Amino acid sequence: MCYNRIKSDAAKNRAASRGSGSGCAPRGVSLEIREFFTNVYGLQGNELIAALCACAKIFTVKRGELLVREGDPVYDAFFLVSGVFRGYFLDANGKEITDCLSYRSGTPLMTCLGFDEVSCISVMALSGGVCLSVPIAELLSLFKQYPELLELYNRFLVDSLRYHWKMKTMLYQYTAMQRYQWFCETHPGLIDLVGGKYVASFLNMTPVTLSRLRRELREQ
């Protein structure tokens, strides 16, 4: 995430639409941000929460809106408050491949592992939703001051690695039916929210195959 580069016009416009300047957010918004960090992540300490509230922004996202584009520099860390989001990349033929589907509140919408990298994937809203953002420059500074925040970030990385390792193993070792059953167990109800097209891409199968598997399970 190279925040020292010149922002593209699109990135500037997105940043402007989420507000600019420093200082605390309005009281109602600040309370919402505070509750998110304490209730969802379990962060404690008035100084840490106040520092996060001073630089974090919470904003709505429309269905179909692109939060981050593959290949763009990333200036903010995004966290899912509500809604459904899809991470995807393009293969050699320009086909979209779904890399992840996120819908649980608190999920970090991470598009690369390091802070000095461009985004590896695009992130798009599959429904209307709410996100929270923290500027990376501010986050790096807070890491130095608050070890518990750095510990939380490291936990995110471990969880992401574990999840993607499981995905890699599943795609190569499971049958199509086993992949779909795994998805139903680990993402209950999500297929009804996002539709079969994106789930099929996520599970490395065609929509026709996914439709057949769903029909077979219903008929059992």
N, C-alpha and C positions, 0 to 999 in steps of 0.2 A: 504494500500500500504506500505509494510514493506521494505523500502529501506536499512535497516541496516542488512538485511540477506545476506548470501553468494549467489551470482548469480549462476544459473545453467549455464552449458556450452553453452546451446542454447541462453540464455539471454545475455551472454557475447559476443557471436558471433554476435547477432543482434545489440548490442550496438556498437561493433567495426565497423560493416559495416556502421554505421551512423556517424562515426567519433568520435574522442576523443579529449581531451584537452580543454583548456579554451581560452578566448579571443574572439574577434569579428570574425564573419564569413567573407569570401571574400566579397568584396563590392557589387557585383551583387546579391549574395545570401542574404546579410544583407539587401539590399534594398527591396527584395522580402518579407522578414520576416517583415520588418518595415511596408510595405504597407498592409500586411495581418492584423497586429494588429490594424492599424489605420483605414483602410477602412472597414474591416469586423466587428471588435468589437468596433470601435469608441474610442479606447484608445488615450489619449492625454498626453502630458508631455514628454519632451525630455529625462529626466533622466529615467523614467519608460521604454520608448521604447528602449533606449540604453541598459538598464539592461536586457530586454527580448531578444534583438538581441544578446547579449553576450553569452547567455546560450541556446537559442533555436536552433534547427536544422530542416532543411526541407529536405525531402527525398522522393524518388519514391517508390512505392509499386507495385509489379506485381500481376496480376490476380491470385487468389488462394492462395496468400501469407497470412500466419497467423501473424497478428500483435501482438496479445496477446492470451495466452492460458488459459482457465479456470483452476483455482487452482494455477496458478503461481503468485509469488510476482510481484508487479508492481513498476517499478522504474522511469517511465516517464509518464507524462500526454500527451495524443495524441489529435490532432485537425485535422479535415478533411479540406483539401484545395481543393481537387478535387477527383472525383471517387465515387464509390458506395461500401459501406461496410455493412457487416451483423454481428450482434451480436447474438450468440446462446449458448445454454447450452444443456447438455445431461440429459434425463429423467432417471427414474429408470431402464429402459430397454436398455439404451445406445442409444436411438434415439435422433437425433438432433432436438431441438425446437428453431425456430427463435424467438428471443426476440425483435430485433429491426433492422430496415433497414435505413441506413443513406446515404444521397447523397447531402445535402445542405452544401455549403462551410461555414466553421466556426463551424460546429457541433462538440462538444467535444465528442470524442470516449471514454466515461467514462465506465469503467468496474466494478466499485464499488463506493460506496458513500464516504467512508473514505480513508484517506491516510495510515492507518495502517492495511489494509486488503488485502487479496489476491484477484485476479480477480474472479468475480462471473460468468463471461461469457467469451467465446472466441470471438475474432473479426477477421474476414477474409475479404480480398478484393474480391469483385465480379467483379471488373474491374481493369484495371491499374489505378493508382491514385497517388496522392501526399499527404503526411501528414507532419505535423509539430509537433515536440516533445519538451517538456521542462522537465528537470529533476525535480522530485518531491522535492528533497532536496532544490534546488534553488527556486522553486515555494513557498515553505513554508517560506523561508527567505524573499522573495519579498512581500508576504502577510503582513508581519509585517511592511514593509517600505511603502507600497502603498495601502491605504484603498480602492482605486478605483478598484484595482485588486482583492481584496477579495470580494468586492461587485459584481464584474462580476462572480466570482466563485459561490457565493451564488445564483445569478440569474440562473446559469446553473443548480444548484440543484433543484431550484423551478420549472424550466421549465421541467426538467426530471421527477420530481414527478407528475406534472400536466399531462404530456403526458402518463406516465405509469398508472396513476389513470384512465384516459380516456380509455386506452386500457383495463384495468380490467373491467370497467363498460360495455364497448362495447362487450367484449367476452361473458359476462353472460346475457346481456339484449337484444342484437341485434340478428336478424335472420341472417342466412348465407348471404342472399342477401344484407341486410342492412350493414353487415360488409364489404362486397366487395365494395359497393357503397361509404361507408365512406372512404375506402382506396383510391379509385379513386379520390375522392374529395380532400383528404389531401396529397396524394402522386401522383400528376398528372404525367402520363407517366412512372412511375417507373417500372410498371409490364413489360413493353417492354424492360427494361434494365436488369432486374434480372431474368425474367422467372417465370412461375406459381408455380414451386415447392416450392420456398422459400416464396412466397407471401401466398400460401396455408398454410404453416406451421405457418407463422406469424398470420394469421387470424383464426387459429385453425379449419381447414377443410382439406379435402383430395384434392389432385390435380384434381381428377375426379369431385368432387363437384364444384371446382372453374371453371373448364372448362365448366361445364354445365351452371353455372351462367353467364359466359361471352357469351356463345352462346344465352342464353335467352335474354340478353340485346341487342345483335346485331340484333335479330329477331323482336324486338319490333318496 
